[in-house]
Amino acid sequence: MAAEHFLFARPALESISVLNARYPGQSAPPIRLLPTDLAPTALGTLYPAPERVVIGQREEDLASVAVDFTDNPLLMVFGDAKTGK
């Protein structure tokens, strides 16, 4: 598995009031979480057409990722064991 780049830092909590004063009315966007349960009623959206199948969600914006089998009728999935394939 390829190494991922990771940065971390201790938050400068004393800077919060300064930043809030410098940028009034601005805040970070809320963090969207993946659903913990998938209701059976949501399955219809997973198959928008016979040739299109939703296979996941993009990390950046949680939008659906679909495979269109009219463009390519084959799909091969690779990955380590227990990684959510």
Gaussian input, Z-matrix of N, CA and C with variables (Angstrom, degrees):
# hf/3-21g

backbone

0 1
 N
 C     1     B1
 C     2     B2     1     A1
 N     3     B3     2     A2     1     D1
 C     4     B4     3     A3     2     D2
 C     5     B5     4     A4     3     D3
 N     6     B6     5     A5     4     D4
 C     7     B7     6     A6     5     D5
 C     8     B8     7     A7     6     D6
 N     9     B9     8     A8     7     D7
 C    10    B10     9     A9     8     D8
 C    11    B11    10    A10     9     D9
 N    12    B12    11    A11    10    D10
 C    13    B13    12    A12    11    D11
 C    14    B14    13    A13    12    D12
 N    15    B15    14    A14    13    D13
 C    16    B16    15    A15    14    D14
 C    17    B17    16    A16    15    D15
 N    18    B18    17    A17    16    D16
 C    19    B19    18    A18    17    D17
 C    20    B20    19    A19    18    D18
 N    21    B21    20    A20    19    D19
 C    22    B22    21    A21    20    D20
 C    23    B23    22    A22    21    D21
 N    24    B24    23    A23    22    D22
 C    25    B25    24    A24    23    D23
 C    26    B26    25    A25    24    D24
 N    27    B27    26    A26    25    D25
 C    28    B28    27    A27    26    D26
 C    29    B29    28    A28    27    D27
 N    30    B30    29    A29    28    D28
 C    31    B31    30    A30    29    D29
 C    32    B32    31    A31    30    D30
 N    33    B33    32    A32    31    D31
 C    34    B34    33    A33    32    D32
 C    35    B35    34    A34    33    D33
 N    36    B36    35    A35    34    D34
 C    37    B37    36    A36    35    D35
 C    38    B38    37    A37    36    D36
 N    39    B39    38    A38    37    D37
 C    40    B40    39    A39    38    D38
 C    41    B41    40    A40    39    D39
 N    42    B42    41    A41    40    D40
 C    43    B43    42    A42    41    D41
 C    44    B44    43    A43    42    D42
 N    45    B45    44    A44    43    D43
 C    46    B46    45    A45    44    D44
 C    47    B47    46    A46    45    D45
 N    48    B48    47    A47    46    D46
 C    49    B49    48    A48    47    D47
 C    50    B50    49    A49    48    D48
 N    51    B51    50    A50    49    D49
 C    52    B52    51    A51    50    D50
 C    53    B53    52    A52    51    D51
 N    54    B54    53    A53    52    D52
 C    55    B55    54    A54    53    D53
 C    56    B56    55    A55    54    D54
 N    57    B57    56    A56    55    D55
 C    58    B58    57    A57    56    D56
 C    59    B59    58    A58    57    D57
 N    60    B60    59    A59    58    D58
 C    61    B61    60    A60    59    D59
 C    62    B62    61    A61    60    D60
 N    63    B63    62    A62    61    D61
 C    64    B64    63    A63    62    D62
 C    65    B65    64    A64    63    D63
 N    66    B66    65    A65    64    D64
 C    67    B67    66    A66    65    D65
 C    68    B68    67    A67    66    D66
 N    69    B69    68    A68    67    D67
 C    70    B70    69    A69    68    D68
 C    71    B71    70    A70    69    D69
 N    72    B72    71    A71    70    D70
 C    73    B73    72    A72    71    D71
 C    74    B74    73    A73    72    D72
 N    75    B75    74    A74    73    D73
 C    76    B76    75    A75    74    D74
 C    77    B77    76    A76    75    D75
 N    78    B78    77    A77    76    D76
 C    79    B79    78    A78    77    D77
 C    80    B80    79    A79    78    D78
 N    81    B81    80    A80    79    D79
 C    82    B82    81    A81    80    D80
 C    83    B83    82    A82    81    D81
 N    84    B84    83    A83    82    D82
 C    85    B85    84    A84    83    D83
 C    86    B86    85    A85    84    D84
 N    87    B87    86    A86    85    D85
 C    88    B88    87    A87    86    D86
 C    89    B89    88    A88    87    D87
 N    90    B90    89    A89    88    D88
 C    91    B91    90    A90    89    D89
 C    92    B92    91    A91    90    D90
 N    93    B93    92    A92    91    D91
 C    94    B94    93    A93    92    D92
 C    95    B95    94    A94    93    D93
 N    96    B96    95    A95    94    D94
 C    97    B97    96    A96    95    D95
 C    98    B98    97    A97    96    D96
 N    99    B99    98    A98    97    D97
 C   100   B100    99    A99    98    D98
 C   101   B101   100   A100    99    D99
 N   102   B102   101   A101   100   D100
 C   103   B103   102   A102   101   D101
 C   104   B104   103   A103   102   D102
 N   105   B105   104   A104   103   D103
 C   106   B106   105   A105   104   D104
 C   107   B107   106   A106   105   D105
 N   108   B108   107   A107   106   D106
 C   109   B109   108   A108   107   D107
 C   110   B110   109   A109   108   D108
 N   111   B111   110   A110   109   D109
 C   112   B112   111   A111   110   D110
 C   113   B113   112   A112   111   D111
 N   114   B114   113   A113   112   D112
 C   115   B115   114   A114   113   D113
 C   116   B116   115   A115   114   D114
 N   117   B117   116   A116   115   D115
 C   118   B118   117   A117   116   D116
 C   119   B119   118   A118   117   D117
 N   120   B120   119   A119   118   D118
 C   121   B121   120   A120   119   D119
 C   122   B122   121   A121   120   D120
 N   123   B123   122   A122   121   D121
 C   124   B124   123   A123   122   D122
 C   125   B125   124   A124   123   D123
 N   126   B126   125   A125   124   D124
 C   127   B127   126   A126   125   D125
 C   128   B128   127   A127   126   D126
 N   129   B129   128   A128   127   D127
 C   130   B130   129   A129   128   D128
 C   131   B131   130   A130   129   D129
 N   132   B132   131   A131   130   D130
 C   133   B133   132   A132   131   D131
 C   134   B134   133   A133   132   D132
 N   135   B135   134   A134   133   D133
 C   136   B136   135   A135   134   D134
 C   137   B137   136   A136   135   D135
 N   138   B138   137   A137   136   D136
 C   139   B139   138   A138   137   D137
 C   140   B140   139   A139   138   D138
 N   141   B141   140   A140   139   D139
 C   142   B142   141   A141   140   D140
 C   143   B143   142   A142   141   D141
 N   144   B144   143   A143   142   D142
 C   145   B145   144   A144   143   D143
 C   146   B146   145   A145   144   D144
 N   147   B147   146   A146   145   D145
 C   148   B148   147   A147   146   D146
 C   149   B149   148   A148   147   D147
 N   150   B150   149   A149   148   D148
 C   151   B151   150   A150   149   D149
 C   152   B152   151   A151   150   D150
 N   153   B153   152   A152   151   D151
 C   154   B154   153   A153   152   D152
 C   155   B155   154   A154   153   D153
 N   156   B156   155   A155   154   D154
 C   157   B157   156   A156   155   D155
 C   158   B158   157   A157   156   D156
 N   159   B159   158   A158   157   D157
 C   160   B160   159   A159   158   D158
 C   161   B161   160   A160   159   D159
 N   162   B162   161   A161   160   D160
 C   163   B163   162   A162   161   D161
 C   164   B164   163   A163   162   D162
 N   165   B165   164   A164   163   D163
 C   166   B166   165   A165   164   D164
 C   167   B167   166   A166   165   D165
 N   168   B168   167   A167   166   D166
 C   169   B169   168   A168   167   D167
 C   170   B170   169   A169   168   D168
 N   171   B171   170   A170   169   D169
 C   172   B172   171   A171   170   D170
 C   173   B173   172   A172   171   D171
 N   174   B174   173   A173   172   D172
 C   175   B175   174   A174   173   D173
 C   176   B176   175   A175   174   D174
 N   177   B177   176   A176   175   D175
 C   178   B178   177   A177   176   D176
 C   179   B179   178   A178   177   D177
 N   180   B180   179   A179   178   D178
 C   181   B181   180   A180   179   D179
 C   182   B182   181   A181   180   D180
 N   183   B183   182   A182   181   D181
 C   184   B184   183   A183   182   D182
 C   185   B185   184   A184   183   D183
 N   186   B186   185   A185   184   D184
 C   187   B187   186   A186   185   D185
 C   188   B188   187   A187   186   D186
 N   189   B189   188   A188   187   D187
 C   190   B190   189   A189   188   D188
 C   191   B191   190   A190   189   D189
 N   192   B192   191   A191   190   D190
 C   193   B193   192   A192   191   D191
 C   194   B194   193   A193   192   D192
 N   195   B195   194   A194   193   D193
 C   196   B196   195   A195   194   D194
 C   197   B197   196   A196   195   D195
 N   198   B198   197   A197   196   D196
 C   199   B199   198   A198   197   D197
 C   200   B200   199   A199   198   D198
 N   201   B201   200   A200   199   D199
 C   202   B202   201   A201   200   D200
 C   203   B203   202   A202   201   D201
 N   204   B204   203   A203   202   D202
 C   205   B205   204   A204   203   D203
 C   206   B206   205   A205   204   D204
 N   207   B207   206   A206   205   D205
 C   208   B208   207   A207   206   D206
 C   209   B209   208   A208   207   D207
 N   210   B210   209   A209   208   D208
 C   211   B211   210   A210   209   D209
 C   212   B212   211   A211   210   D210
 N   213   B213   212   A212   211   D211
 C   214   B214   213   A213   212   D212
 C   215   B215   214   A214   213   D213
 N   216   B216   215   A215   214   D214
 C   217   B217   216   A216   215   D215
 C   218   B218   217   A217   216   D216
 N   219   B219   218   A218   217   D217
 C   220   B220   219   A219   218   D218
 C   221   B221   220   A220   219   D219
 N   222   B222   221   A221   220   D220
 C   223   B223   222   A222   221   D221
 C   224   B224   223   A223   222   D222
 N   225   B225   224   A224   223   D223
 C   226   B226   225   A225   224   D224
 C   227   B227   226   A226   225   D225
 N   228   B228   227   A227   226   D226
 C   229   B229   228   A228   227   D227
 C   230   B230   229   A229   228   D228
 N   231   B231   230   A230   229   D229
 C   232   B232   231   A231   230   D230
 C   233   B233   232   A232   231   D231
 N   234   B234   233   A233   232   D232
 C   235   B235   234   A234   233   D233
 C   236   B236   235   A235   234   D234
 N   237   B237   236   A236   235   D235
 C   238   B238   237   A237   236   D236
 C   239   B239   238   A238   237   D237
 N   240   B240   239   A239   238   D238
 C   241   B241   240   A240   239   D239
 C   242   B242   241   A241   240   D240
 N   243   B243   242   A242   241   D241
 C   244   B244   243   A243   242   D242
 C   245   B245   244   A244   243   D243
 N   246   B246   245   A245   244   D244
 C   247   B247   246   A246   245   D245
 C   248   B248   247   A247   246   D246
 N   249   B249   248   A248   247   D247
 C   250   B250   249   A249   248   D248
 C   251   B251   250   A250   249   D249
 N   252   B252   251   A251   250   D250
 C   253   B253   252   A252   251   D251
 C   254   B254   253   A253   252   D252

   B1=1.4442
   B2=1.5256
   B3=1.3102
   B4=1.4594
   B5=1.5218
   B6=1.3078
   B7=1.4641
   B8=1.5224
   B9=1.3023
   B10=1.4597
   B11=1.5237
   B12=1.3277
   B13=1.4547
   B14=1.5248
   B15=1.3150
   B16=1.4587
   B17=1.5252
   B18=1.3172
   B19=1.4566
   B20=1.5223
   B21=1.2969
   B22=1.4567
   B23=1.5218
   B24=1.3242
   B25=1.4567
   B26=1.5235
   B27=1.2962
   B28=1.4624
   B29=1.5207
   B30=1.3313
   B31=1.4692
   B32=1.5262
   B33=1.3102
   B34=1.4615
   B35=1.5263
   B36=1.3144
   B37=1.4594
   B38=1.5220
   B39=1.3189
   B40=1.4638
   B41=1.5271
   B42=1.3183
   B43=1.4686
   B44=1.5229
   B45=1.3135
   B46=1.4636
   B47=1.5257
   B48=1.3167
   B49=1.4684
   B50=1.5281
   B51=1.3242
   B52=1.4664
   B53=1.5291
   B54=1.3213
   B55=1.4673
   B56=1.5231
   B57=1.3195
   B58=1.4652
   B59=1.5245
   B60=1.3306
   B61=1.4646
   B62=1.5334
   B63=1.3117
   B64=1.4620
   B65=1.5273
   B66=1.3253
   B67=1.4691
   B68=1.5284
   B69=1.3353
   B70=1.4670
   B71=1.5306
   B72=1.3100
   B73=1.4595
   B74=1.5161
   B75=1.3220
   B76=1.4614
   B77=1.5205
   B78=1.3131
   B79=1.4633
   B80=1.5222
   B81=1.2861
   B82=1.4651
   B83=1.5219
   B84=1.3227
   B85=1.4675
   B86=1.5230
   B87=1.3224
   B88=1.4648
   B89=1.5263
   B90=1.2987
   B91=1.4585
   B92=1.5191
   B93=1.3351
   B94=1.4591
   B95=1.5227
   B96=1.3092
   B97=1.4554
   B98=1.5172
   B99=1.3143
   B100=1.4522
   B101=1.5168
   B102=1.3227
   B103=1.4668
   B104=1.5276
   B105=1.3288
   B106=1.4641
   B107=1.5164
   B108=1.3248
   B109=1.4621
   B110=1.5225
   B111=1.3148
   B112=1.4541
   B113=1.5193
   B114=1.3217
   B115=1.4654
   B116=1.5247
   B117=1.3226
   B118=1.4719
   B119=1.5240
   B120=1.3245
   B121=1.4686
   B122=1.5241
   B123=1.3223
   B124=1.4640
   B125=1.5229
   B126=1.3048
   B127=1.4612
   B128=1.5141
   B129=1.3135
   B130=1.4581
   B131=1.5114
   B132=1.3229
   B133=1.4595
   B134=1.5239
   B135=1.3166
   B136=1.4590
   B137=1.5211
   B138=1.3205
   B139=1.4614
   B140=1.5270
   B141=1.3458
   B142=1.4664
   B143=1.5215
   B144=1.3186
   B145=1.4647
   B146=1.5252
   B147=1.3188
   B148=1.4690
   B149=1.5286
   B150=1.3223
   B151=1.4608
   B152=1.5278
   B153=1.3337
   B154=1.4752
   B155=1.5212
   B156=1.3415
   B157=1.4592
   B158=1.5250
   B159=1.3178
   B160=1.4623
   B161=1.5223
   B162=1.3454
   B163=1.4631
   B164=1.5235
   B165=1.3341
   B166=1.4560
   B167=1.5120
   B168=1.3393
   B169=1.4563
   B170=1.5160
   B171=1.3470
   B172=1.4600
   B173=1.5182
   B174=1.3114
   B175=1.4571
   B176=1.5220
   B177=1.3461
   B178=1.4620
   B179=1.5188
   B180=1.3371
   B181=1.4601
   B182=1.5274
   B183=1.3209
   B184=1.4678
   B185=1.5261
   B186=1.3305
   B187=1.4615
   B188=1.5264
   B189=1.3086
   B190=1.4572
   B191=1.5235
   B192=1.3243
   B193=1.4588
   B194=1.5169
   B195=1.3305
   B196=1.4617
   B197=1.5211
   B198=1.3151
   B199=1.4592
   B200=1.5189
   B201=1.3255
   B202=1.4592
   B203=1.5258
   B204=1.3201
   B205=1.4570
   B206=1.5242
   B207=1.3407
   B208=1.4652
   B209=1.5235
   B210=1.3385
   B211=1.4647
   B212=1.5231
   B213=1.3202
   B214=1.4611
   B215=1.5228
   B216=1.3192
   B217=1.4629
   B218=1.5233
   B219=1.3335
   B220=1.4577
   B221=1.5204
   B222=1.3205
   B223=1.4622
   B224=1.5170
   B225=1.3254
   B226=1.4542
   B227=1.5247
   B228=1.3196
   B229=1.4592
   B230=1.5198
   B231=1.3334
   B232=1.4579
   B233=1.5175
   B234=1.3157
   B235=1.4522
   B236=1.5084
   B237=1.3027
   B238=1.4531
   B239=1.5185
   B240=1.3128
   B241=1.4580
   B242=1.5263
   B243=1.3188
   B244=1.4736
   B245=1.5292
   B246=1.3470
   B247=1.4623
   B248=1.5175
   B249=1.3170
   B250=1.4529
   B251=1.5027
   B252=1.3191
   B253=1.4611
   B254=1.4919
   A1=108.51
   A2=116.66
   A3=121.83
   A4=110.36
   A5=115.56
   A6=120.09
   A7=109.66
   A8=116.27
   A9=122.26
   A10=108.71
   A11=116.40
   A12=121.92
   A13=108.40
   A14=117.76
   A15=121.26
   A16=109.08
   A17=116.39
   A18=122.19
   A19=109.05
   A20=116.49
   A21=119.25
   A22=108.52
   A23=114.87
   A24=120.08
   A25=108.93
   A26=115.05
   A27=120.35
   A28=107.45
   A29=118.33
   A30=119.20
   A31=111.06
   A32=115.62
   A33=121.64
   A34=107.81
   A35=116.58
   A36=121.81
   A37=112.59
   A38=117.01
   A39=119.71
   A40=111.84
   A41=118.44
   A42=122.22
   A43=113.30
   A44=118.77
   A45=121.14
   A46=111.56
   A47=117.69
   A48=119.74
   A49=111.05
   A50=118.15
   A51=121.66
   A52=110.07
   A53=116.94
   A54=120.61
   A55=111.69
   A56=117.56
   A57=120.35
   A58=111.31
   A59=117.58
   A60=120.74
   A61=110.93
   A62=117.45
   A63=121.46
   A64=111.95
   A65=117.69
   A66=122.40
   A67=109.75
   A68=117.89
   A69=119.61
   A70=111.54
   A71=115.14
   A72=121.03
   A73=114.95
   A74=118.37
   A75=120.68
   A76=109.88
   A77=114.41
   A78=119.29
   A79=108.50
   A80=115.32
   A81=120.61
   A82=109.24
   A83=117.34
   A84=119.02
   A85=109.90
   A86=116.92
   A87=118.76
   A88=110.47
   A89=115.92
   A90=121.67
   A91=108.39
   A92=115.67
   A93=120.02
   A94=108.46
   A95=115.71
   A96=121.05
   A97=110.37
   A98=115.82
   A99=120.34
   A100=109.26
   A101=117.99
   A102=119.62
   A103=110.70
   A104=116.03
   A105=119.95
   A106=111.38
   A107=117.21
   A108=122.27
   A109=108.96
   A110=115.20
   A111=121.21
   A112=107.50
   A113=116.13
   A114=121.12
   A115=110.21
   A116=117.70
   A117=120.17
   A118=112.96
   A119=117.41
   A120=119.80
   A121=111.91
   A122=117.86
   A123=121.36
   A124=112.35
   A125=118.02
   A126=120.23
   A127=112.62
   A128=118.04
   A129=120.07
   A130=111.90
   A131=117.66
   A132=120.59
   A133=111.89
   A134=117.50
   A135=119.74
   A136=112.14
   A137=116.65
   A138=121.56
   A139=108.90
   A140=117.52
   A141=120.34
   A142=113.32
   A143=117.89
   A144=122.92
   A145=107.17
   A146=118.41
   A147=119.44
   A148=113.73
   A149=117.18
   A150=119.93
   A151=113.18
   A152=118.43
   A153=122.21
   A154=109.62
   A155=115.63
   A156=121.06
   A157=108.19
   A158=116.83
   A159=121.83
   A160=107.88
   A161=116.31
   A162=120.01
   A163=113.34
   A164=118.34
   A165=118.87
   A166=111.89
   A167=113.80
   A168=121.23
   A169=109.04
   A170=115.50
   A171=120.24
   A172=109.58
   A173=115.38
   A174=120.29
   A175=111.84
   A176=117.38
   A177=121.06
   A178=112.78
   A179=117.64
   A180=120.08
   A181=113.76
   A182=117.41
   A183=124.11
   A184=112.82
   A185=116.98
   A186=120.08
   A187=109.56
   A188=116.00
   A189=120.71
   A190=111.07
   A191=115.12
   A192=122.31
   A193=106.43
   A194=116.28
   A195=120.71
   A196=110.55
   A197=115.08
   A198=122.25
   A199=107.00
   A200=115.97
   A201=121.17
   A202=107.76
   A203=115.91
   A204=120.52
   A205=113.02
   A206=118.50
   A207=118.92
   A208=110.18
   A209=117.04
   A210=120.99
   A211=111.34
   A212=116.42
   A213=121.75
   A214=107.52
   A215=118.66
   A216=120.51
   A217=114.45
   A218=118.44
   A219=121.27
   A220=110.64
   A221=116.31
   A222=122.34
   A223=107.76
   A224=116.47
   A225=121.03
   A226=107.49
   A227=117.37
   A228=122.51
   A229=108.74
   A230=116.22
   A231=122.31
   A232=109.06
   A233=116.60
   A234=120.33
   A235=111.21
   A236=115.18
   A237=120.77
   A238=110.26
   A239=116.12
   A240=121.44
   A241=110.04
   A242=116.05
   A243=124.07
   A244=112.33
   A245=117.35
   A246=120.32
   A247=112.62
   A248=118.23
   A249=120.30
   A250=115.58
   A251=117.08
   A252=118.57
   A253=107.79
   D1=137.91
   D2=-179.41
   D3=-70.56
   D4=146.06
   D5=178.35
   D6=-74.53
   D7=142.51
   D8=177.49
   D9=-103.59
   D10=144.88
   D11=178.47
   D12=-82.43
   D13=132.75
   D14=-177.19
   D15=-137.79
   D16=129.77
   D17=175.47
   D18=-120.27
   D19=144.30
   D20=174.70
   D21=-145.26
   D22=159.19
   D23=-179.27
   D24=-154.49
   D25=156.78
   D26=174.80
   D27=-79.38
   D28=128.91
   D29=-179.06
   D30=-66.71
   D31=140.30
   D32=177.56
   D33=-91.40
   D34=82.59
   D35=-174.52
   D36=-61.67
   D37=-27.38
   D38=-179.89
   D39=-70.10
   D40=-15.34
   D41=-179.42
   D42=-88.01
   D43=-7.42
   D44=-175.27
   D45=-60.55
   D46=-47.18
   D47=-177.93
   D48=-65.70
   D49=-36.12
   D50=178.35
   D51=-65.47
   D52=-45.13
   D53=179.98
   D54=-66.87
   D55=-40.20
   D56=177.78
   D57=-63.16
   D58=-36.81
   D59=177.99
   D60=-71.20
   D61=-35.89
   D62=-178.81
   D63=-72.11
   D64=-33.01
   D65=-177.50
   D66=-125.63
   D67=70.55
   D68=-177.09
   D69=-66.06
   D70=140.94
   D71=177.04
   D72=79.72
   D73=-3.07
   D74=179.43
   D75=-102.46
   D76=144.31
   D77=176.28
   D78=-150.31
   D79=165.42
   D80=178.45
   D81=-71.27
   D82=148.48
   D83=177.06
   D84=-66.08
   D85=151.34
   D86=179.87
   D87=-65.84
   D88=149.37
   D89=178.54
   D90=-83.19
   D91=121.27
   D92=178.84
   D93=-89.80
   D94=137.77
   D95=-179.40
   D96=-110.66
   D97=150.09
   D98=173.97
   D99=-67.73
   D100=147.77
   D101=179.20
   D102=-67.40
   D103=144.82
   D104=177.29
   D105=-83.00
   D106=-27.42
   D107=179.04
   D108=-126.95
   D109=148.06
   D110=176.45
   D111=-115.93
   D112=110.89
   D113=-177.54
   D114=-71.03
   D115=146.32
   D116=177.98
   D117=-57.41
   D118=-28.65
   D119=179.17
   D120=-68.06
   D121=-20.34
   D122=179.77
   D123=-81.04
   D124=-11.06
   D125=-176.82
   D126=-66.25
   D127=-26.64
   D128=177.61
   D129=-60.59
   D130=-35.36
   D131=179.71
   D132=-74.76
   D133=-15.58
   D134=178.94
   D135=-77.04
   D136=-17.44
   D137=179.88
   D138=-127.27
   D139=73.68
   D140=-176.28
   D141=-65.48
   D142=-21.51
   D143=177.61
   D144=-158.22
   D145=159.07
   D146=-178.24
   D147=-57.54
   D148=-29.53
   D149=-177.26
   D150=-97.50
   D151=-2.48
   D152=179.65
   D153=-117.05
   D154=129.53
   D155=179.67
   D156=-129.09
   D157=127.85
   D158=176.35
   D159=-77.61
   D160=125.90
   D161=-176.27
   D162=-112.59
   D163=-4.94
   D164=179.74
   D165=172.23
   D166=-165.39
   D167=178.88
   D168=-129.03
   D169=141.24
   D170=176.01
   D171=-70.23
   D172=142.21
   D173=-179.72
   D174=-68.79
   D175=-35.23
   D176=-173.56
   D177=-65.64
   D178=-44.79
   D179=-174.65
   D180=-133.51
   D181=6.78
   D182=179.58
   D183=60.43
   D184=21.81
   D185=175.33
   D186=-75.28
   D187=156.16
   D188=-179.26
   D189=-67.57
   D190=144.78
   D191=173.21
   D192=-115.06
   D193=122.33
   D194=-176.33
   D195=-120.76
   D196=151.65
   D197=173.58
   D198=-106.10
   D199=128.14
   D200=177.69
   D201=-101.96
   D202=106.82
   D203=-175.33
   D204=-77.17
   D205=-3.18
   D206=172.44
   D207=-75.75
   D208=-31.53
   D209=176.91
   D210=-74.25
   D211=-42.92
   D212=-179.13
   D213=-146.97
   D214=114.32
   D215=-174.26
   D216=-77.49
   D217=0.85
   D218=-177.32
   D219=-117.14
   D220=147.23
   D221=176.11
   D222=-141.73
   D223=126.32
   D224=177.95
   D225=-122.03
   D226=130.86
   D227=-177.19
   D228=-113.42
   D229=128.04
   D230=177.60
   D231=-119.16
   D232=151.80
   D233=175.10
   D234=166.81
   D235=163.58
   D236=177.57
   D237=-69.09
   D238=159.26
   D239=177.90
   D240=-61.61
   D241=142.85
   D242=176.16
   D243=62.04
   D244=36.92
   D245=178.67
   D246=-113.64
   D247=11.57
   D248=174.81
   D249=89.88
   D250=22.97
   D251=176.63
   D252=-66.09

